[in-house]
Amino acid sequence: MSAPIADLQIPAAIASVIASAGALTVDASVYWLGVPMPVVLAGFAGSACALSFLGSLTRLRALSIVACCTLIAAYLQPLIGYLAGWPMGVWPGAAFFVGLIAHALGTAIFGAAPGAVRDAFGALIDRIRGRP
């Protein structure tokens, strides 16, 4: 027999994330690089939380992961929200989860074709240097 929804206990960590995502929607009129600031901050929070799943990292690698995951969440989540028809009020909460899984997404995408990415960058560098 399942418990009624009203009796469900939400863990404190999840409750604080939900509360902070709701607090971020207060001033959505501030934009950073064309993206609402609450979405950027929630993506940053999600990407920072993702570091706890990655184990031991150098500071430079951790900073680059947080920066890239924040940008992925900042630009991918509004697209997802627009295509899904979500109201802007839920975008920061969704951006948190996009930031949280952005590193896994990037690893899956670039891990599937590391040779192709390396070859593409190599060809670009050769073209810049003037090599045929």
Backbone torsions as a table, in degrees:
resi	resn	phi	psi	omega
1	MET	NA	133.2	-177.7
2	SER	-90.9	152.2	180.0
3	ALA	-80.0	148.0	175.9
4	PRO	-62.8	152.4	-177.2
5	ILE	-60.2	-35.2	-179.2
6	ALA	-64.1	-24.5	-178.0
7	ASP	-90.9	-0.3	-179.0
8	LEU	-68.7	137.8	177.4
9	GLN	-101.0	121.9	179.2
10	ILE	-92.6	128.7	177.7
11	PRO	-58.1	150.4	-175.2
12	ALA	-60.4	-37.3	-178.6
13	ALA	-65.2	-43.1	180.0
14	ILE	-68.3	-39.6	179.1
15	ALA	-63.3	-38.8	179.8
16	SER	-69.4	-35.1	177.1
17	VAL	-65.7	-44.2	179.1
18	ILE	-63.2	-42.6	-179.7
19	ALA	-66.0	-41.8	-179.5
20	SER	-69.7	-35.8	177.3
21	ALA	-65.4	-36.5	176.5
22	GLY	-68.8	-34.4	179.3
23	ALA	-70.7	-26.9	-179.2
24	LEU	-71.4	-15.3	-177.9
25	THR	-84.0	3.1	-176.2
26	VAL	-62.3	-48.3	-177.6
27	ASP	-124.7	86.4	179.8
28	ALA	-90.5	10.3	-179.1
29	SER	-86.8	-7.8	178.0
30	VAL	-90.9	129.7	-177.8
31	TYR	-119.5	148.3	174.5
32	TRP	-129.9	116.3	-176.8
33	LEU	53.9	37.9	176.4
34	GLY	83.9	4.5	-178.0
35	VAL	-117.0	137.6	177.3
36	PRO	-57.1	133.7	-176.4
37	MET	-57.2	-37.4	177.2
38	PRO	-60.0	-34.6	178.6
39	VAL	-67.8	-42.1	179.2
40	VAL	-63.8	-45.8	-179.2
41	LEU	-65.1	-39.2	178.4
42	ALA	-68.4	-38.5	175.5
43	GLY	-63.4	-38.7	176.6
44	PHE	-63.5	-44.2	179.6
45	ALA	-61.8	-42.0	178.4
46	GLY	-65.4	-41.5	-179.8
47	SER	-70.1	-33.0	176.0
48	ALA	-67.8	-37.8	176.6
49	CYS	-66.7	-30.4	-179.9
50	ALA	-65.3	-23.8	178.7
51	LEU	-61.6	-28.1	-179.8
52	SER	-67.9	-20.0	179.1
53	PHE	-89.4	-10.5	-170.7
54	LEU	-95.2	-9.6	177.9
55	GLY	82.1	-150.3	-175.1
56	SER	-78.1	125.5	179.6
57	LEU	-135.9	153.8	171.2
58	THR	-73.6	162.2	-178.8
59	ARG	-64.0	-40.1	-179.5
60	LEU	-64.6	-43.2	179.5
61	ARG	-66.0	-41.7	178.5
62	ALA	-63.2	-42.0	179.0
63	LEU	-64.6	-41.1	179.8
64	SER	-68.5	-36.4	177.5
65	ILE	-64.9	-45.5	179.7
66	VAL	-63.5	-43.4	-179.2
67	ALA	-63.6	-47.0	-179.1
68	CYS	-66.2	-43.3	179.8
69	CYS	-66.2	-34.8	177.0
70	THR	-64.7	-43.9	178.8
71	LEU	-65.8	-39.6	177.6
72	ILE	-61.6	-46.6	179.9
73	ALA	-65.3	-38.7	-176.8
74	ALA	-65.0	-36.9	-176.1
75	TYR	-100.1	-26.4	-179.6
76	LEU	-82.1	-38.6	-175.8
77	GLN	-65.2	-43.5	176.5
78	PRO	-61.2	-33.6	175.8
79	LEU	-64.4	-45.7	178.2
80	ILE	-62.6	-44.7	179.9
81	GLY	-62.7	-39.6	179.2
82	TYR	-67.7	-45.9	-179.0
83	LEU	-66.8	-33.6	179.6
84	ALA	-82.3	-13.7	179.9
85	GLY	78.4	24.0	-179.7
86	TRP	-74.9	146.6	173.4
87	PRO	-70.4	154.6	-177.3
88	MET	-61.6	-21.0	-179.5
89	GLY	-64.4	-25.8	-179.7
90	VAL	-96.8	-4.1	-178.3
91	TRP	-60.4	-43.1	179.4
92	PRO	-62.2	-39.3	178.1
93	GLY	-63.2	-41.7	177.7
94	ALA	-69.3	-34.8	178.6
95	ALA	-64.0	-33.7	176.6
96	PHE	-59.1	-46.7	-178.0
97	PHE	-72.9	-32.1	174.3
98	VAL	-65.3	-42.9	176.3
99	GLY	-62.9	-34.7	-179.8
100	LEU	-66.9	-37.8	-177.0
101	ILE	-101.9	1.7	-176.5
102	ALA	-62.4	-36.5	179.8
103	HIS	-65.8	-40.8	177.6
104	ALA	-65.6	-38.9	177.4
105	LEU	-62.8	-47.0	179.9
106	GLY	-63.3	-40.2	178.1
107	THR	-64.5	-40.1	179.2
108	ALA	-66.9	-41.7	-178.0
109	ILE	-69.6	-52.3	-176.6
110	PHE	-80.5	-22.5	176.8
111	GLY	-72.3	-25.5	179.5
112	ALA	-72.6	-28.8	-176.5
113	ALA	-138.0	57.1	-178.8
114	PRO	-66.4	-33.8	179.0
115	GLY	-65.5	-39.9	-179.5
116	ALA	-66.9	-40.5	178.5
117	VAL	-65.9	-44.4	179.4
118	ARG	-62.9	-41.3	178.8
119	ASP	-65.4	-38.8	179.5
120	ALA	-65.8	-44.4	178.0
121	PHE	-67.4	-37.6	177.2
122	GLY	-62.0	-42.3	178.4
123	ALA	-65.6	-38.6	178.3
124	LEU	-64.8	-43.4	179.1
125	ILE	-65.9	-41.0	176.7
126	ASP	-61.6	-40.1	179.1
127	ARG	-66.0	-39.7	178.7
128	ILE	-64.5	-38.6	-179.8
129	ARG	-77.1	-8.3	177.3
130	GLY	91.8	10.4	177.4
131	ARG	-82.8	144.2	178.8
132	PRO	-73.0	NA	NA
